[in-house]
Structure formats: structure tokens, C-alpha cells
Amino acid sequence: MSTTIGDAAGVIWNYLDQNGPSSVNKVTNETGINRNDVQRAIGWLCKEDKLIIEMIGRAETLSLK
């Protein structure tokens, strides 16, 4: 399981690096990673202090530090 989460975290990091700040829904839809793994990967990246999470309107937006 941790390999899957780590792989998802890498995909999300690369996606944000290439595309800039994005909503969780956009990241989920465009990476093809299932929502549960996206949420776990977000936790992984937060633990490593690599993400900024902001509420913009009603959307939770992710960006790299």
C-alpha cells in the first residue's frame, strides 16, 4: 500500500510542477488516480512539507511549496 501511495504522491507532485496550482478534483480527474489514493498522497506530501493547501471559494487547491 505505501508503494502505491508513494507512487501517487510522485505523480501528483509532477503534475503540480508542470501545471501549477490545481483543485483536488482536477488533479484526481487528470492524473487518473482514484480519489482515496489522491487523498492519501496529499497527506504524504503534506507530511514531507511539500504542499500548500488553500480553500479558494469552495475548491480545495493544491500547490507546491
Secondary structure, 3 states (H helix, E strand, C coil): CHHHHHHHHHHHHHHHHHHCCEEHHHHHHHHCCCHHHHHHHHHHHHHCCCEEEEEECCEEEEEEC
